[in-house]
């Protein structure tokens, strides 16, 4: 398939990444839309969520990542996540790199969504072209009617699953015991350690993560908040 035959639907918020312009320059047909799930639809059942290293870690802490994974898996057969940037930045963003690698492991093993690293926008564009080219001559439709996520409990579990060492079963036990994510996050180490399967070591790691003040500078913080 010639590059001129390739077609992608891209979320409007990706304009600032420069990737849509890179794709247009090499001849890919680009349609900008407000996507409710994912950032790049490169085939009828293939959607890509692109995150910078900063945004990936930010989405772990605020609970967005696992909710996004649920929606990617719910609506598309072949979702994937691209993490763009220098992975070494992880050590500058969080004191515990296992937060990053634990989240990546959860995405790959629990949600069965592949995670692909790229160093910059140019390489991300090349990867997207390669993914789009695999569709052969299959035509759309590319856009789906996406149902809004109304499962409050699923979203609550996603928030708690972002904690180190917490899977869905443990998150469910936390909700059963404390009643809400807010109360779970405010629980003491002693209260957390009493949950079946938690243990003192895991409870200590959770409290340390929640209680340690962030050391990211203001410039980096602004980039994290706005780099979607």
C-alpha positions in Angstrom: 0.0 0.0 0.0 1.3 3.5 -0.9 1.6 6.1 1.8 -0.9 8.2 -0.2 -3.5 5.5 0.4 -3.1 5.6 4.2 -5.8 7.3 6.3 -5.9 8.2 10.0 -8.3 9.8 12.3 -6.6 11.9 14.9 -7.8 13.5 18.1 -7.8 17.4 17.9 -5.7 17.6 21.0 -2.8 16.0 19.2 -2.3 19.0 16.9 0.2 20.6 19.3 2.4 17.4 19.3 3.3 18.2 15.7 2.7 14.6 14.6 -0.4 15.3 12.4 1.7 17.8 10.4 4.5 15.2 10.1 2.0 12.7 8.7 0.6 15.2 6.3 4.0 16.1 5.0 4.7 12.5 3.9 1.2 12.1 2.3 -1.0 10.4 4.9 -4.6 11.5 4.7 -5.4 13.0 8.1 -8.8 13.7 9.6 -8.9 15.7 12.9 -11.8 14.8 15.2 -12.7 15.0 18.8 -12.1 11.4 19.8 -13.6 10.1 23.1 -11.2 7.1 23.1 -7.6 7.1 22.1 -5.5 9.6 20.0 -4.9 7.9 16.7 -7.3 5.5 14.9 -5.1 3.8 12.3 -7.4 1.0 11.3 -11.0 0.0 11.9 -10.1 -1.9 15.2 -6.7 -0.3 16.0 -6.5 2.7 18.2 -3.4 4.3 19.7 -3.1 6.3 22.9 0.0 8.4 22.9 1.5 9.6 26.1 4.7 11.5 27.0 6.8 10.0 29.8 5.6 12.8 32.0 1.9 12.3 31.2 2.1 8.6 31.6 3.3 8.9 35.2 0.8 11.7 35.8 -2.0 9.5 34.6 -0.9 6.7 37.0 -1.2 9.0 40.0 -4.5 10.6 39.1 -6.1 7.3 38.0 -6.7 8.2 34.3 -4.4 5.5 32.9 -6.4 2.4 34.0 -9.7 4.0 33.1 -8.3 4.8 29.7 -7.1 1.2 29.4 -10.6 -0.1 30.2 -12.1 2.1 27.5 -9.5 1.2 24.9 -10.0 -2.5 25.5 -13.8 -2.1 25.7 -14.2 -0.4 22.3 -11.3 -1.6 20.1 -9.9 -5.1 19.4 -6.3 -3.9 19.0 -5.5 -1.0 21.2 -1.9 0.1 21.9 -0.1 2.7 24.0 2.9 4.7 22.8 5.1 6.2 25.5 7.1 9.0 23.8 10.3 10.6 25.2 13.4 9.7 27.2 12.6 6.9 29.7 15.5 8.1 31.8 13.3 11.1 32.8 11.3 8.7 35.0 14.0 9.1 37.7 13.5 12.9 37.6 9.7 12.6 37.9 9.3 10.1 40.6 11.6 8.8 43.4 10.4 5.2 42.8 10.8 4.1 39.2 8.7 1.0 40.1 5.7 3.2 39.9 6.3 3.6 36.2 7.3 0.0 35.5 4.6 -1.4 37.7 2.0 0.6 35.7 3.5 -0.6 32.4 3.4 -4.2 33.6 -0.2 -3.8 34.6 -1.1 -2.4 31.2 0.6 -5.2 29.4 -0.3 -8.1 31.6 -3.7 -7.2 33.1 -5.2 -5.3 30.2 -3.3 -7.1 27.4 -2.4 -3.8 25.7 1.0 -3.5 24.2 3.2 -0.6 25.2 5.7 0.8 22.7 8.4 3.4 23.5 9.5 6.0 21.0 12.2 8.7 21.6 10.4 11.6 19.8 7.5 12.8 17.7 9.3 11.9 14.4 9.7 8.3 15.4 6.1 8.2 16.7 4.9 9.3 13.3 7.0 6.6 11.6 5.5 3.9 13.9 2.0 5.1 13.3 2.6 4.9 9.5 3.8 1.3 9.9 0.8 0.4 12.0 -1.6 2.0 9.5 0.1 0.2 6.6 -0.7 -3.2 8.1 -4.4 -2.8 7.5 -4.0 -3.6 3.8 -6.9 -2.5 1.7 -9.4 -2.6 4.6 -11.7 0.4 4.7 -13.4 2.1 7.6 -15.6 2.9 9.3 -13.0 4.4 11.6 -15.2 6.2 14.1 -17.4 4.4 16.5 -20.2 5.5 18.7 -18.5 5.5 22.1 -20.6 5.1 25.2 -19.7 7.3 28.1 -18.3 5.5 31.0 -21.0 5.4 33.7 -19.6 2.6 35.8 -18.6 4.5 38.9 -17.2 1.4 40.7 -15.0 0.6 37.7 -13.6 4.1 37.8 -13.1 3.9 41.6 -11.2 0.6 41.2 -9.0 2.2 38.5 -8.0 4.9 40.9 -7.0 2.4 43.6 -5.3 0.1 41.1 -2.8 2.9 40.4 -1.3 2.4 43.9 1.9 0.2 44.1 1.1 -3.5 44.4 -2.6 -3.0 44.2 -4.5 -5.1 41.7 -8.3 -5.3 41.1 -9.0 -7.8 43.9 -7.1 -5.8 46.5 -8.7 -2.6 45.3 -12.2 -4.3 45.7 -11.3 -5.2 49.3 -10.2 -1.6 50.0 -13.6 -0.3 48.7 -15.5 -2.9 50.7 -13.6 -1.9 53.9 -13.4 1.9 53.5 -16.4 2.6 51.3 -14.8 5.1 48.9 -11.4 5.8 47.2 -11.0 9.0 49.3 -11.4 7.1 52.5 -9.1 4.4 51.2 -6.4 6.9 50.4 -6.7 8.5 53.9 -6.4 5.2 55.7 -3.5 4.7 58.1 -0.8 2.1 57.5 -2.2 0.1 60.3 -5.7 0.1 58.8 -4.4 -0.8 55.3 -2.2 -3.6 56.6 -5.3 -5.3 58.1 -6.8 -5.8 54.6 -6.5 -9.4 53.4 -3.6 -9.8 51.1 -2.2 -6.3 51.8 0.5 -6.9 54.5 2.6 -4.3 56.3 5.2 -3.9 53.5 2.7 -3.1 50.8 0.8 -0.8 53.2 4.0 1.0 54.0 4.8 1.5 50.3 1.4 2.9 49.7 1.6 5.4 52.6 5.1 6.4 51.6 3.9 7.1 48.0 0.9 9.1 49.2 2.7 11.0 51.9 6.0 11.9 50.2 5.9 15.5 48.9 6.6 15.8 45.1 9.9 17.3 44.1 9.1 18.1 40.5 9.8 21.7 39.6 7.1 24.1 38.4 8.2 24.0 34.8 8.0 20.2 34.7 4.7 20.2 36.5 3.2 22.5 33.9 4.5 20.3 31.2 2.9 17.2 32.9 -0.5 18.9 33.2 -0.6 20.2 29.6 1.2 17.4 27.8 -1.7 15.1 26.8 
